Amino acid sequence: MSRSSNNESGADPRAVVSMTLVAVVLAAGLAGCAKPAADRPWSTKSASLGDASADGSTADDIEVAVEAPVLLVPTGEGEIADASVASATPPDSSTPAAERAASSSEPEPPRVLASESEAEPESEPVSSESEPPPVRILQGATPYERAASVIEIGAESENALERAYAFEAMQASPELLLEHGRRGIVDANRGVRFVATMAIGRAMVGQLAPLLHPGLLDDSESVRAATIFALRSLGEGVDPSPLAAMVAGDDPEVRGNATMILGMLGNPSAVPVIESSLGKGMRLRNPMRVRITELQAAEALVSLGQEEDIEPIRAALFAPVEQGELTVLACDMLGRLEDEQARPMLMRLLLAEGNQRRPPEIRVAAAGAIFRLPAPWEPGLDQVLLEQVQAEDPRLRVQTAAALRRVPGEAAGKALDRMLADADPLVRIAAAGALLGRRIDFQPTTAAVSD
């Protein structure tokens, strides 16, 4: 390693590590590492999110990854979760990634959707004495029209995580962002403000530029960083120097977001700023959060031309099984960076069998990353994703929907159309964003998707 980090664990985080905001996660607003569940030792991130206060509320935290599925955003009233779905998104979405659904949120009851009706998502479980939520009809005669309807419903949800997913999904439809984006940038939840502001910059919705300037004075440093990105992307003469102070700060969320944005802005003069932050500060922070931030720095440096910094990301593909979220993040990053030399490593994650077989989250992430590399793709690779469309865990379905965006062929388009009727609102929104993205990426192919 050409650079080392002095975090408390004593390990070089750039040689082991992980994500966003991310999306997604994608990201990433991690609040510590929880003990992994006995039946899911590879996935600890969702259990690690959110710091409950004495009254049971959670801090209004955010860290967002580029390209969904790498995306960390709020789960409800001031509550934060990782939307990158064991990356991601993130998460383009990726959409961030872009970036997982919030495991801390209560599951919603099943509902009838798609061509019939959809219940408005609630931020709190509905008691037996509560009034039933209003029924929302999903509009549209084509998959794309239905996808737009899903996203519009999500943008009006009482649940902040659903709103954040919706605004990120709008990156694939600037006309939707133009119509609804102004509401997102003044949302009460700073996570939603961050995502909406980033989406406007990435989608180049210049008509909204005059409305973004108040974000430079936002209480949240992450939102201020997103505003700098969006305004500069839209050609506004905004001073980017505050990002340097954020990169040098001790808050992993702010440092990660600012680092990500410096990489996205594409100015090589940011390289020494990012390099000077490596191994400094954050000594009292959770080691996993530190590693994630260091990986974000590596991705930003690669995107700015420092190709040698790809190595710690490749190394993270083979993190210990209990740190499987790092492997998911590394897959997402290598896909975004189009690292063709990583293809054999990604295939190894897919082909391993026996006690080396990777869990579905990692297999989906590896397959999704390969589909971001130039063709040709290995025969049957799409089946790795299609077999998870009806996975029991909605977080895995969210991750799968995001990955299917880049899978050519009618089967992927039809699968996403069916996912617009999923019982989970985050799955519906992720599928809708992927469908609208496919309209851009595969117009000749997806135009043939039937109802």
N, C-alpha and C positions, 0 to 999 in steps of 0.2 A: 504494500500500500504506500502510495506516495504521501498520504496525509493520515494522521491519526487523530483520534478524539479522546479526550480525557474525561469521559463520564465516569460515574461512580462504579459501574460494573467492572471497570478495568478492561473491557473488551473494546475492540475497535468497532464502533457502530456502523462504519461505512463498509466493514467487511462482513457484517452479519445480516442485515437490516430490512427496512420497511417503509412505509407508505405515505401518502395521499395523492374527496377530497375527498382524489381522491376524493373519490372521488372522489373519490371521488370524492377523492373521495374523495380522493377522493380521498382526493378524496376525494385535516383530521383532528377532531376534538376528542382525543382520548383522555380519560381521567384516571388512568392507572390500569394495572393488569390484575384481573381477577383470576382466581383459581379456575382452571378449565373444568368443564363438566366431564364426568366420567365417561359418558358416551360420545363426547365430541372434543377430545383433547387437543385437536388441531385448531380450534376456534375459540379464542378467549376475548376477542375485541368487544363483542356486543355486551358481554358481562362486565366489561371494564369501563363503560361509558356513564357519564353523568355523576355528579357529586351531590348527593342528597343533603339538603340542609335540615336543620332541626325540625322544621315544620313540614318536611316531606317534599318540598319543592326542590327543583334542581337549578343549578346555575345556568345562565344563558350563555353557553359557550359555543364556539364554532371553530372548526378548521375544515377547509374545503380543498379537495383535491381536484386536479385538472382531469377532465374527461370522466364523466360518469362511467363506470361504477365507483370511482374513487371520490367520495363526497361526504363530508361530515356536516350535518346540519341538524336543526332543532326537531324534536319529536312532538312538541306540543307547546303549551304555554311556558316558554322559557326553558324547555327541557331539550337536551341535546342528545343526538345519537349519531351513529355512523351509518350513512346511507350508502356506503360503498360495497355493501354486501360481501363481506369477507373478500374486499374490493370488489368508493370502486369504484362512485362514481361515482361517476361517476357522475357524469362522472360527462364541442361535441360533448356529448355526454361522455360520457363516457362515460364524463361525463362523466370529466370528468366527468375528470373524469369528471375530472368526472375520473362519482363515485357507490350500504346495507340498510335494510329496514330496521327500525329501532326495536330491539328485543324487549326493552323496558316498557314499551307501549302495550296496553291491553289489546288482545285480539278482538277484531270486530266480528259481529255475527255474519253468517253467510247472507248474500243478497243476490237478487236477480238482476242481471246486467245486460250489456250489449244491446241487442235489438229490442229488449223489453224495457227494463227500468233499472235505475241505480240510486241507491240511498246516499244522501249527502254524508260524507265521513264526519264523525264526531271526534273531538279531542279527548273526551272522557267516555268510559263505558256507559251504555244507556241502561238505567235501572228499569225494573218492571213497572215502576210508577211513572216513568218519564213519558212525555209525548213522543211518538215515533218521529224520526227525522223525515223531512220532506223528501218525496220521491223525485228523482231527477231522470228525465228521459234522455238516453244517449242518442244524439242526432247523427244522421249521415247515412247515405246509401252506399258509400265506398269505405274501405278500411281507413283511408286517410281522413275522410270527414269524421268518422267515428273516433279516430285518434285525436283529432282536434277537439272534439266534444269532451273526451276524457280529460284532456289537459285543462280545458277551461273550467271544468267542474273542480279539478284539483286546485286550481289557482284561487278558488273561492272557498276552499275548505276551512274549517275551524282549526284543523290540525296543521301546525307550522311545518312539519316534515313533508306533508303532502303538498303544501304550497311551494316549498323549496324544490321538490322534485318536479313540480309542474313548470316552474320558471326555468329550470335547467332544460327541461324537454323542449321548451319554446325556442331554444337555440336553432333547432332544425326548421323553425317556421317563423321567420322574422316578422311576418304580418301579425301573428298571434302576440309576439313580444311587443310590437308597436301598440297593439290594442290594450294589452294588460300590464306591460312592464312598469308603467308609472306607478301602479299600485304596489308592485313588488319592492321598489326602491324606497318606499316610505313605510314598509310593513313594520308592525310593532316588534317583530322578532329580528334581531340583528343577523341571525343565520340566513333568514329569507332575504334580507336586504343585500347581504353579501352575494348570494347566488344570483339574484335578479340583476344586480349591477354587473357581475362578471358575464352573465349571459348577454346583456346588452352590448358590452364591449366585444365579445367574441362573435356575435351575430352582426356586428357593424350597423346597428340601428341608429344612424346619425340623427334622426329626428328627435330622439330623446336626450341628446347631449345637453341641451340647456337645463334639463331637469336633474342632471347628475351632479352639478356643482355643489349643492348643499352637502353631498356625501363627503366632501373634503373636510367637513367639520363634524362628522359623525362621532358619537361617543366611542364607537368601536374602532380600534386601529385596523382590524381586518377589513371593515367596510371602507375605511379611508384608503387602504391599499387597493381594494377592488375599484374604487372610484378613480384613483390615479390610472390604473390599467385601462379602464373603460374609456376615459377621456383621451388618453394618449392614443389608444387604438382608433379613436374617432377623429384624430387629427387635431385635438385641442392642445394648446401649449401649456401643459401642466407640469410643474416642477416635480420630478420623480425622486428628488433627494431624500424625502422622508422615508422611503423604502430602505435606505441604507441603515438608518437608526433602528428600524424594525428588525432587520436581519441580524443586527448585533444585540437585540434584546434577549431577555431571559424567559419570555413566554413562548413555549413551543408552538402554540397555535399561531401567534402573530408572526413568529420567525418563519414558520413553514409557509404561511400564506404569502408573506413578502418575498421569500426566496422563489416560490413558484411563479409569482408575478414577474420578477426580474427575468426569469428564464423565458417566460412567454413574451415579454417585450422585445427580446432578441437583441439587446445591445451588448456587445462583447465587453464594454467597459464595466459591466456588472461583475465580471469574473473575479477580479481581486476583492470586491466587496463580499462576495459569497465565500471565497476561499479564506478570507480573514476571520470568518465566523466559525470555521470548523474547529471542533475540539474546545471551544470556549463557552463558558457560561453553562446554565442549566444543570449545575452540579446537584441540586436538590430535587430535580424533576425525575419522574418515573423513567427508568432506563428504556422502556419500550417507546415512550414518546420521544425520547432523545434520538433513538435509532431511526424512528420514522422521519424526524426532522432532518437527520443527516442524509437519509436516502433522498429526501426531497431536494436537498442541496446537490447531490450527485446527479439527479435527473436534470436539474436546471443547468448545471455546468456542462453536461453532455449536449443539451440543446443549444448552448452557447458556443459549441465547438470544441470543448475539452473532452475528446473521445475516450481518453484513458479513464475517466471517471465512471465509465460503464461497468467496470469490474466489481465494485461493491454491490451493484444491483444484480449482476449475474450471480454473485456469491449468495445473495439472499434467496435465490431459488431453492436452495438446499438448506434452509434454516431448520432447526430442530422441529419435530412434529408438533410440539406444544406451542411453537411460534408460527404455525401455519399461515396466520394472517400476513406475516412478512413475505411468505412465498407468493401469496395472492397479489400483494402489492407489487412485488418484483415483476411478476408476469404482466400486470397492467402497464408498468413503466416500460418494460422492454417492447411491448406491443406499440405503445405510443411513440417510442423512439425508433421503431422499425429496425430493431437490431437483428439482422438476418443471421448473424453468427450465433445467436441464442436459440435458433430453431432446434438443433439437436437436443439441447438442454430441455426445452419445452416439451419436445416429443418424449423425452425420457420420463417426464412427470406423467405423461398420458399412458405410456406403455408399461410402466412398472406394475407388476402383479404380485400376488402372494402378500406377505407381510410388508412389502414395499409399496403396495397399491395406495395411491393418494386418495384422499376423500373427495367427494363431489365438488366442493368449493374450489379446490386446487385444480382439478381436472377441467372444470368450466373456465377458470381463469387462464389456464395454459392454452386451451383451445381458442378462446377469445383472442388471446395475444397472437397466436399463429395466423388467425384470420385478418389481423392487421398488417401482417407481413405481405410482401408481394406474392402473387400466385406463381406457380401452382401450389395447391394445398393437397395434403395427403388424402386419399380416398377414404370416405367414411368419417372424416373429421367432424362434419356437421352433426352426426348422430350423437356425439358426446354432449352436444348442447340440446338437441331435440329431445333426448331421453330425460332431461331435467325440466321440461316445460310444465310437467305436473308434479314436480317434487313436493313433498309434504311441507318443507320449510319455505315460507313465503320469501325469506331473504335470498334463498337459493334461486327461486323463480325470478326475483328482481335481477339478480346477477345474470341469469340466463337470458332474460329479455334484452338487457343491454348488450350482451355479446352477440345475440342474433342479428343485431343491426347490420353487421358486416359480413354475414353469411349469404353468399349469392344463391339464387334459386327460389323457386316458388314455395317449397316446403317451409322455409324459414319465414317467408312473408305470411303464409297461412297460419303458422303457429302463433305468430305475434298477433294476428287478427283475433284468433281464439282467446289469447291472453287478455284482450280488452274486456272479456267477460269474467276475469278472475275475481274470486271473492275478496282479495286483498287490494285496497286502493293503491298502494305503492306499486304493486305488480302491474296494475292497469296503466298507471302513469308511465312506468318504465317501458312497457310495451308500446304505448302510444308514441313516446319520444323516439323509440327505435324505428317504428314504422315511418314516421315523418323523416327520420334520417335516411332510411332506405330509399325514400322517394328522391332524395338528392344523390345518393351514392349509386343506386342501381335502377335508374328510371326505366330503362327498357325491360328489365326483369320484373320489377315489382309492379309495374303498371298492369301486368297480367294477373295479379292476385285476385282471385274471385271471392265473392262473399260466401 
